[in-house]
Amino acid sequence: MVKMIRLFKMAKDSAIKARTQTMNQLKAVLTRTDPRLRDSLKELGQAALLRTCAAFQPGSLGRIEDAAIAVLHILASRILADPRTRRGDPRLRKRPDRDRH
C-alpha cells in the first residue's frame, strides 16, 4: 500500500512540476512579446490569463507577434487540459478518515 501511495505522489509531483514549468514558459513569452499584447494581459489573474491565452486563435505565422500568440495558446491550453493539476480533481483531494466517528 505504501509503495502505491508513493507512486501516486511521484506522479502528482511530476505533474505539478510540469505545470509550473509551463506557466513559467508562458510568462517568459509574455515578457518578450509585443508591449500592447503584454499590457492587455498584465492585469489578469492566473486563471483569467490562462483562459484568455487558450482562447487565442493563432493565425498565420508571418510576424513575431503571431508566433507569440500561437505559443501562448499552446502553453495555456496544455495547462488547462491536464486534469491532474487542477485543485478540483477528486483523485487528488485528501479523503477524510471515514472510520473515525
Secondary structure, DSSP 8 states (H G I E B T S, - for coil): -HHHHHHHHHHHHHHHHHHHHHHHHHHHHHHTS-HHHHHHHTTS-HHHHHHHHHH------SSHHHHHHHHHHHHHHHHHH-GGG-TT-GGGS----TT--
